[in-house]
Amino acid sequence: MDQYKLIFAGPVGVGKTTAVASLCHGELLTTEASASDMTKLRKNTTTVALDYGCIALPDGGRLHVYGTPGQERFDFMWEILREGSLGLILLIDNSRPAPFNDLHFFVKSFREFIARTALVVGVTRTDAHPLPDLSAYRQELAGVGFAGSPVFEADARVRESTMMLVQALLYQLDPQLAG
């Protein structure tokens, strides 16, 4: 029985916990705590260690899905969670004032990891905030050395949308894995 692992990362409130929950049909382990800093302006609780869920694969294997904390002060968890992972799904909130700053920050933070694995970017909240558009994200990624990394609109609440990000990540690694 094969075991696989992938991680979701991104800023606070982007939808990492929601993405893991939607993939795993709401069955997940979370480490939510009351927000005690600027985070409380965006939401009441925040992930302080990880979110975790598991997907049973048709061949009997398992895909272990982890969401990282979004706050930089918990970056020690980023290193722990990326160990053994197939790649990174980076969620970016298009409604934030400077989403490219978030993109650059997380790409820089995970640069070595994604250089040896794979990266997919999911841009959330594009329904209400259509700009910047996906081509602008692709240009930004090309500018930091990750041209060709897939970029999609994503709704973390919708399993099919989140699963598309997972399939794109798997396809980069091995086109036969994405089936």
C-alpha positions as CSV (number, residue, x, y, z in Angstrom):
1,M,0.0,0.0,0.0
2,D,1.6,3.3,-1.2
3,Q,1.6,6.3,1.1
4,Y,1.9,9.9,-0.4
5,K,2.0,13.3,1.2
6,L,1.4,16.8,0.0
7,I,1.1,20.2,1.7
8,F,-1.0,23.3,1.3
9,A,0.6,26.6,2.2
10,G,-0.3,30.3,2.0
11,P,-1.2,33.3,4.1
12,V,-3.6,33.4,7.0
13,G,-7.2,33.1,6.0
14,V,-6.6,31.9,2.4
15,G,-8.5,28.6,2.8
16,K,-5.9,26.0,3.7
17,T,-8.0,24.4,6.5
18,T,-11.0,24.6,4.2
19,A,-9.2,23.0,1.3
20,V,-8.0,20.0,3.5
21,A,-11.5,19.6,4.8
22,S,-13.1,19.7,1.4
23,L,-10.6,17.1,0.1
24,C,-11.2,14.8,3.0
25,H,-15.0,15.1,3.2
26,G,-14.7,17.2,6.4
27,E,-12.8,14.5,8.3
28,L,-9.7,16.3,9.5
29,L,-7.5,17.0,12.5
30,T,-6.9,20.7,13.1
31,T,-4.8,22.7,15.6
32,E,-6.9,25.8,15.7
33,A,-6.3,28.4,18.5
34,S,-7.8,31.8,19.2
35,A,-6.1,34.4,17.1
36,S,-4.1,36.7,19.4
37,D,-2.4,39.1,16.9
38,M,-3.3,40.9,13.7
39,T,-4.8,37.6,12.5
40,K,-7.9,38.4,14.6
41,L,-8.7,41.2,12.2
42,R,-9.3,38.5,9.5
43,K,-10.7,35.6,11.6
44,N,-11.3,34.4,15.1
45,T,-9.0,31.3,15.1
46,T,-5.9,30.3,13.3
47,T,-3.9,27.1,12.6
48,V,-0.9,26.9,15.0
49,A,0.7,23.6,13.9
50,L,-1.1,21.8,11.1
51,D,-4.3,20.6,9.5
52,Y,-4.4,17.0,8.5
53,G,-6.6,14.8,6.4
54,C,-6.3,11.6,4.5
55,I,-7.7,10.4,1.1
56,A,-8.1,6.7,0.3
57,L,-6.8,6.0,-3.2
58,P,-8.5,3.5,-5.6
59,D,-5.5,1.2,-5.4
60,G,-5.6,1.0,-1.6
61,G,-2.9,3.7,-1.1
62,R,-3.4,6.8,0.9
63,L,-2.8,10.5,0.2
64,H,-2.0,12.4,3.4
65,V,-2.9,16.0,3.1
66,Y,-1.4,18.7,5.4
67,G,-2.2,22.4,5.7
68,T,0.6,24.6,7.1
69,P,0.1,27.5,9.5
70,G,0.0,30.8,7.6
71,Q,1.8,32.9,10.0
72,E,5.6,33.3,9.6
73,R,6.1,32.8,13.3
74,F,5.1,29.1,12.8
75,D,7.5,28.6,10.0
76,F,9.3,25.8,11.9
77,M,6.2,23.7,11.1
78,W,6.7,24.4,7.4
79,E,10.0,22.6,7.5
80,I,8.6,19.7,9.4
81,L,5.6,19.3,7.1
82,R,7.5,19.5,3.9
83,E,9.6,16.5,4.9
84,G,8.7,13.6,2.5
85,S,6.1,15.6,0.7
86,L,5.5,15.3,-3.1
87,G,5.1,19.0,-3.5
88,L,3.4,22.2,-2.6
89,I,0.0,23.6,-3.4
90,L,0.2,27.3,-2.7
91,L,-3.0,29.2,-2.1
92,I,-3.1,33.0,-2.7
93,D,-6.0,35.2,-1.7
94,N,-6.7,37.6,-4.6
95,S,-8.7,39.9,-2.3
96,R,-5.6,40.8,-0.2
97,P,-4.1,44.3,-0.9
98,A,-0.8,42.9,-2.4
99,P,-1.3,39.2,-3.4
100,F,2.0,39.2,-5.3
101,N,3.8,40.0,-2.1
102,D,2.3,36.8,-0.6
103,L,3.3,34.8,-3.7
104,H,6.9,36.0,-3.6
105,F,7.1,35.5,0.2
106,F,5.9,31.9,0.1
107,V,7.8,31.0,-3.1
108,K,11.0,32.3,-1.5
109,S,10.3,30.5,1.8
110,F,9.7,27.2,0.0
111,R,12.1,27.8,-2.9
112,E,14.5,24.8,-2.3
113,F,11.6,22.5,-1.6
114,I,9.6,23.3,-4.8
115,A,12.7,23.3,-6.9
116,R,13.1,19.6,-6.2
117,T,9.4,18.7,-6.1
118,A,6.5,20.5,-7.7
119,L,4.4,23.7,-7.3
120,V,0.8,24.5,-8.1
121,V,-0.8,27.8,-7.3
122,G,-4.5,28.2,-6.5
123,V,-5.8,31.7,-6.5
124,T,-8.8,32.2,-4.3
125,R,-11.6,34.8,-4.2
126,T,-11.2,35.7,-7.9
127,D,-15.0,35.8,-8.2
128,A,-15.1,39.1,-6.2
129,H,-11.6,40.2,-7.1
130,P,-10.7,39.3,-10.6
131,L,-7.4,41.2,-10.8
132,P,-4.7,40.4,-10.9
133,D,-5.6,37.7,-13.4
134,L,-4.0,34.3,-13.8
135,S,-1.7,35.4,-16.6
136,A,-0.2,38.0,-14.3
137,Y,0.5,35.3,-11.7
138,R,2.2,33.2,-14.4
139,Q,4.4,36.1,-15.3
140,E,5.3,36.6,-11.6
141,L,6.2,32.9,-11.3
142,A,8.3,33.1,-14.4
143,G,10.1,36.1,-12.9
144,V,11.2,34.1,-9.9
145,G,12.2,31.0,-11.8
146,F,9.1,28.9,-11.7
147,A,7.7,29.4,-15.3
148,G,5.5,26.5,-16.1
149,S,4.1,26.0,-12.7
150,P,0.3,25.7,-13.1
151,V,-1.9,28.5,-11.8
152,F,-5.7,28.0,-11.4
153,E,-8.6,29.8,-9.9
154,A,-9.6,27.9,-6.8
155,D,-12.4,27.7,-4.4
156,A,-11.2,25.8,-1.3
157,R,-14.8,25.1,-0.3
158,V,-15.5,23.0,-3.4
159,R,-13.9,19.6,-3.4
160,E,-13.7,19.4,-7.2
161,S,-11.8,22.7,-7.3
162,T,-9.3,21.6,-4.7
163,M,-9.0,18.1,-6.3
164,M,-8.0,19.8,-9.5
165,L,-5.0,21.4,-7.7
166,V,-4.0,18.0,-6.4
167,Q,-4.3,16.4,-9.8
168,A,-2.2,19.2,-11.4
169,L,0.5,18.6,-8.8
170,L,0.5,14.9,-9.3
171,Y,0.5,15.3,-13.1
172,Q,3.7,17.4,-12.9
173,L,5.4,14.6,-11.0
174,D,4.1,11.7,-13.2
175,P,1.3,12.0,-15.7
176,Q,0.1,8.6,-14.8
177,L,-0.4,9.6,-11.1
178,A,-3.1,12.2,-11.9
179,G,-5.6,9.6,-13.2
